[in-house]
Structure formats: structure tokens, C-alpha cells
Amino acid sequence: MLPRKLSLPSGNIFKQKKTVPSERMTKRIRHKKRPLPPRIVLTAVFRLLFLVVPATVLFVIHQSFFLIKQVNCTIDQLPCPAYLTSHFDRYRSHSYLLINQKAALDSLKKQASVKSLTFSLSAPRVLSVEVIIDQLPLPISAYLVDSLPLLSFESTHSAYTSPVTEISSLLSDKKAQNYQLVTGGQLLPFDQVVPPSSPNLVFTDKPTPDILAKFYNHYQIVSRIITPSHSYLVESDLFLRVEGQPDIIVSMTKTSQEISSALQSLPTLVKIKTDPKIIDLRFNHPIIR
């Protein structure tokens, strides 16, 4: 019996058969190649703008209003002394929103008898600091005399000496009573030694509490601007000596603002005349002798 003839497939049997991707794979490929729908892109952009724009606006507002550029310090509506001004200058270029008022008060109490502080923005980037100090008793020496001394600079003679030196010499044989002067003008007994820099009060009659209260307030202003080594109140005229400066005369009949302005002009006044001995600030126009 003859073997059956085998039929071979036509074409190249070694040619690789094409593979047809499945329907799931096709959908996956098409999905990857498909561009993002515009709605999704816009949503992402709007969300980004929603975060960036408010943050940018807040940053601009902060830099324009709350970043401190200038500091104004006052005590009883008068400029603060230099040591307080320099203390608050540290807040320049700092954010007003980050100031810790309690920490600032605790820090300042180590340097001065401060009762409270108030921080505010008086203008964009301008920090205003209102300082309230503890009104401590002021040690004084009081002299009650029969008549007031006549000082050489008040006479018609051209030769005169320092009024502070004259007053000190005239009182050398007088006995003083030591007191503590408090805000309301009351005199409290004081059995301790009064410092040499404390004020001396010279009167022919016992001063009223109103006069003493006015002197107390005015002297607080004086001591914030200058540091007297000796001071004598003769009735309503306050004679002051500051080391290395001419004698200064101030009238207690002036307002606090007038006294403050007059004393702040001292650096300019001492340069007007060579080697001045007295700067008299009792009048509208200072007299330099």
C-alpha cells in the first residue's frame, strides 16, 4: 500500500505570525495617548491660582503695612530718652504681627521702672510705643529760708560766677530737711541720706502740694533729657548743672512741652557762643552768657 502524500502549507513556515493586540491592551494604549481634557487642566490652574494669588496679596499687604520701618516712642506725650529709643529700635525691619508685648515689657523692666507698654501702628510701617513708667518717690532736700539769695548774674555787674556754685555756697551753713516727694505733691519723711544729685528745694514759705506736684512732673521730664549732677529749685526757677556743660536755668511756670523743647535745643545753644557759662531758658528766647 502506497503512503499517503502529505500536503505542506504554502508560504514560508518560518515567518513569524503577527500578533494582534487584545482589545483591552488597545484601549489602554489609546487612553495613554489621548490628551488631557481641557476641563481638568483648567481646574488645576484655578486651584493653583486660588493658593498663589491670596498668598501674594497677603505678602504685599504685610510688606506695605506691617513691616516696621520707623519707631516712635513717647512718655506722657513727650519723646522718650535716648536709652529707651535705642531699646525699641530693635523692632525695625521686624513684623508688627510678631511683637510679643509681654516679653518686651519684661525685657524693659530690667533697665527702667516701666509699668506698661502699648504698641500700635500710627501709620503704615510706623510703630508707636507709649511707655507708662512707675512714678517712684523723688528724694529731695528742702530749705526754708528767710530771704532768697541774690545771685551775681542777676546784678548789673559784668563779673559773675556760676549760679549753682553760688547757691550751694549760700546754703552750706543751712540745715535741710530730707523728704520723699510723690506724684500728688505730698512730702513723706525720709530718714536716709539724700544722693548729691537729688534736687534741693529753696523756699521762703512752705510750698503748696500743687506747686510740688508740678515740680515733680517737670523734674521727671528734665531727668529724662539731661542728667543733672546738681539741681536747685529757688521758688519757681530751677538751676541745673550737667557735667561739662554751662549752668542751665529753667522756669517751672512753663508747660511740660515748653521745658522739653527748650532742653532738647541745648546741643545747638552751646555752640552759639564760645565757652558759655549760663544758658537761661526761662524766656521765649534763650539767653546765653
C-alpha positions as CSV (number, residue, x, y, z in Angstrom):
1,M,0.0,0.0,0.0
2,L,1.4,3.4,-1.0
3,P,1.9,6.0,1.7
4,R,-0.4,8.9,1.7
5,K,1.0,12.1,0.2
6,L,1.4,14.8,2.8
7,S,0.4,18.3,1.9
8,L,2.7,21.1,3.1
9,P,1.4,24.6,3.9
10,S,2.1,27.1,1.3
11,G,4.4,30.0,2.1
12,N,7.3,30.4,4.5
13,I,6.6,28.3,7.5
14,F,9.4,30.1,9.4
15,K,7.7,33.5,9.1
16,Q,6.6,34.8,12.5
17,K,2.9,35.1,12.9
18,K,1.6,38.5,13.5
19,T,0.2,39.0,17.0
20,V,-3.0,41.0,17.3
21,P,-3.2,43.1,20.5
22,S,-6.1,42.3,22.6
23,E,-9.0,44.7,22.9
24,R,-8.0,45.7,26.5
25,M,-4.5,46.5,25.5
26,T,-5.8,48.6,22.6
27,K,-8.0,50.6,24.9
28,R,-5.0,51.1,27.3
29,I,-2.8,52.4,24.6
30,R,-5.4,54.7,23.2
31,H,-6.1,56.0,26.7
32,K,-2.4,56.9,27.2
33,K,-2.1,58.7,24.0
34,R,-5.3,60.7,24.5
35,P,-4.7,64.3,25.6
36,L,-6.0,65.6,28.9
37,P,-9.4,67.1,28.7
38,P,-9.3,70.9,28.9
39,R,-11.6,70.9,32.0
40,I,-9.1,69.0,34.1
41,V,-6.3,71.4,33.1
42,L,-8.4,74.5,33.9
43,T,-9.4,73.0,37.3
44,A,-5.8,72.5,38.2
45,V,-4.8,76.0,37.1
46,F,-7.7,77.6,39.1
47,R,-6.7,75.6,42.2
48,L,-3.1,76.8,41.8
49,L,-4.3,80.4,41.4
50,F,-6.6,80.1,44.4
51,L,-3.5,79.3,46.5
52,V,-0.9,81.7,45.0
53,V,-2.9,84.9,44.5
54,P,-4.2,85.3,48.1
55,A,-0.7,84.4,49.4
56,T,0.8,87.1,47.1
57,V,-1.7,89.7,48.2
58,L,-1.2,89.0,51.9
59,F,2.6,89.2,51.4
60,V,2.3,92.6,49.6
61,I,-0.1,93.9,52.4
62,H,2.3,92.7,55.1
63,Q,5.3,94.3,53.5
64,S,3.4,97.6,52.9
65,F,1.8,98.0,56.3
66,F,3.2,95.7,59.0
67,L,6.9,95.5,58.3
68,I,8.3,98.2,60.7
69,K,10.4,100.9,59.2
70,Q,10.1,103.7,61.8
71,V,9.7,103.6,65.6
72,N,8.2,106.5,67.6
73,C,8.5,106.3,71.4
74,T,6.7,108.6,73.9
75,I,6.3,109.0,77.6
76,D,3.4,111.2,78.6
77,Q,3.2,112.5,75.0
78,L,6.9,113.6,75.2
79,P,9.8,111.9,73.3
80,C,11.4,109.0,75.1
81,P,15.0,109.4,76.4
82,A,17.8,108.0,74.2
83,Y,18.2,104.8,76.1
84,L,14.5,103.9,75.6
85,T,14.6,105.0,71.9
86,S,17.6,102.7,71.2
87,H,15.9,99.9,73.0
88,F,12.9,100.0,70.7
89,D,14.9,100.5,67.5
90,R,15.5,96.7,67.6
91,Y,12.0,96.3,66.1
92,R,13.0,98.0,62.8
93,S,12.6,95.5,59.9
94,H,10.5,93.2,62.1
95,S,6.9,92.3,61.7
96,Y,4.4,94.1,63.8
97,L,2.3,91.0,64.0
98,L,5.2,89.1,65.7
99,I,5.8,91.5,68.5
100,N,5.4,89.9,71.9
101,Q,4.3,92.8,74.2
102,K,4.7,90.8,77.4
103,A,8.2,89.8,76.5
104,A,9.1,93.4,75.5
105,L,7.8,94.7,78.9
106,D,9.7,92.0,80.9
107,S,12.9,92.9,79.0
108,L,12.5,96.6,79.6
109,K,11.7,96.3,83.3
110,K,15.4,95.2,83.7
111,Q,16.5,98.6,82.5
112,A,13.9,101.1,83.7
113,S,10.9,101.3,86.1
114,V,8.3,100.8,83.4
115,K,4.7,100.0,84.4
116,S,3.3,99.2,81.0
117,L,3.8,99.4,77.2
118,T,1.3,100.0,74.4
119,F,2.3,99.1,70.8
120,S,0.3,100.4,67.9
121,L,0.6,101.3,64.2
122,S,0.1,105.0,63.9
123,A,0.8,104.8,60.1
124,P,1.8,102.1,57.6
125,R,5.1,100.7,58.8
126,V,5.3,103.2,61.7
127,L,5.4,101.6,65.2
128,S,4.2,103.8,68.1
129,V,5.2,102.8,71.6
130,E,3.6,104.5,74.6
131,V,5.5,104.0,77.8
132,I,4.0,104.3,81.2
133,I,6.5,104.4,84.0
134,D,6.2,103.8,87.7
135,Q,6.1,107.1,89.5
136,L,8.7,106.5,92.1
137,P,9.2,108.8,95.0
138,L,11.8,111.5,94.4
139,P,14.3,112.1,97.3
140,I,14.8,115.9,97.9
141,S,16.4,118.2,100.4
142,A,14.2,121.2,101.4
143,Y,15.4,124.5,102.7
144,L,13.1,127.1,104.3
145,V,15.0,130.4,104.4
146,D,14.2,134.0,105.5
147,S,15.1,135.5,102.1
148,L,16.1,134.3,98.7
149,P,19.8,134.7,97.7
150,L,20.7,137.5,95.3
151,L,22.8,135.9,92.6
152,S,25.6,137.8,90.9
153,F,24.4,137.1,87.3
154,E,21.2,138.9,88.1
155,S,23.0,142.1,89.1
156,T,24.3,144.8,86.7
157,H,27.9,143.8,87.2
158,S,29.7,142.2,84.3
159,A,31.6,139.7,86.5
160,Y,29.6,136.8,87.9
161,T,30.1,133.2,88.9
162,S,28.2,130.1,88.4
163,P,24.7,130.4,90.0
164,V,24.8,126.7,91.0
165,T,28.1,127.3,92.8
166,E,26.7,130.4,94.5
167,I,23.5,128.7,95.7
168,S,25.5,125.8,97.0
169,S,27.8,128.1,98.9
170,L,24.9,130.2,100.4
171,L,23.2,127.0,101.6
172,S,26.3,125.5,103.1
173,D,25.5,126.7,106.6
174,K,21.8,125.9,106.4
175,K,20.1,122.8,107.6
176,A,18.0,120.8,105.2
177,Q,15.0,118.5,105.8
178,N,15.0,115.4,103.7
179,Y,11.8,114.1,102.2
180,Q,10.4,111.9,99.5
181,L,8.3,113.8,97.0
182,V,5.5,111.7,95.4
183,T,3.3,112.3,92.4
184,G,0.5,114.2,94.2
185,G,2.9,116.7,95.7
186,Q,3.0,115.1,99.2
187,L,6.2,115.2,101.2
188,L,6.9,111.9,103.0
189,P,9.5,111.8,105.8
190,F,12.8,110.4,104.7
191,D,15.4,109.4,107.3
192,Q,18.1,108.3,104.8
193,V,20.9,110.2,103.1
194,V,19.8,112.0,100.0
195,P,22.0,111.4,97.0
196,P,24.0,114.5,95.9
197,S,22.3,114.5,92.5
198,S,18.9,114.8,94.1
199,P,17.1,118.2,93.8
200,N,17.3,120.8,96.5
201,L,14.2,123.0,97.1
202,V,14.7,126.5,98.5
203,F,11.6,128.4,99.6
204,T,10.7,131.3,101.9
205,D,7.3,129.8,102.6
206,K,6.2,126.2,102.7
207,P,5.2,125.3,99.1
208,T,1.7,124.0,98.4
209,P,1.1,120.4,97.1
210,D,0.1,121.9,93.7
211,I,3.5,123.6,93.4
212,L,5.3,120.5,94.5
213,A,3.3,118.2,92.2
214,K,4.1,120.5,89.2
215,F,7.8,120.4,90.1
216,Y,7.7,116.6,90.4
217,N,6.2,116.3,86.9
218,H,8.6,118.8,85.4
219,Y,11.6,117.3,87.0
220,Q,10.7,113.9,85.6
221,I,10.9,115.4,82.2
222,V,14.2,117.2,82.9
223,S,15.8,114.0,84.1
224,R,14.7,112.1,81.0
225,I,16.5,114.6,78.7
226,I,19.6,115.5,80.8
227,T,21.4,114.1,83.8
228,P,21.9,116.8,86.4
229,S,24.7,116.4,88.9
230,H,23.3,119.2,91.0
231,S,19.9,121.0,90.9
232,Y,18.4,123.8,93.0
233,L,14.8,124.9,92.8
234,V,14.7,128.5,94.1
235,E,11.0,129.4,94.2
236,S,10.0,128.9,90.6
237,D,13.4,128.8,88.9
238,L,15.3,125.5,88.6
239,F,19.1,125.8,88.4
240,L,20.8,122.8,86.9
241,R,24.4,121.6,86.4
242,V,25.4,119.0,83.9
243,E,29.0,117.8,83.9
244,G,30.9,119.5,81.1
245,Q,28.0,121.9,80.3
246,P,27.1,125.5,81.3
247,D,24.7,126.1,84.1
248,I,21.1,125.8,82.9
249,I,18.1,127.8,84.3
250,V,14.6,126.6,83.6
251,S,11.3,128.1,84.8
252,M,8.8,125.9,86.5
253,T,6.0,128.2,85.2
254,K,6.5,126.8,81.7
255,T,4.5,123.8,80.4
256,S,6.0,120.4,80.1
257,Q,6.2,120.6,76.4
258,E,8.0,124.0,76.5
259,I,10.5,122.7,79.0
260,S,11.1,119.6,76.9
261,S,11.6,121.6,73.7
262,A,14.0,124.1,75.4
263,L,16.2,121.3,76.9
264,Q,16.3,119.4,73.6
265,S,17.8,122.6,72.0
266,L,20.8,122.6,74.3
267,P,23.3,120.9,71.9
268,T,22.7,123.7,69.4
269,L,22.7,126.5,72.0
270,V,26.1,125.6,73.5
271,K,27.7,126.2,70.1
272,I,26.4,129.7,69.6
273,K,28.8,131.3,72.0
274,T,32.4,130.4,72.9
275,D,32.8,129.0,76.4
276,P,29.3,129.9,77.7
277,K,28.8,129.9,81.5
278,I,25.0,130.1,81.7
279,I,22.1,129.2,79.4
280,D,18.9,130.8,80.6
281,L,15.8,129.0,79.2
282,R,13.3,130.9,81.3
283,F,12.3,133.2,78.4
284,N,10.9,132.7,74.9
285,H,14.3,133.4,73.5
286,P,17.2,131.7,75.4
287,I,19.9,134.0,76.9
288,I,23.4,132.8,76.7
289,R,26.0,134.4,79.0
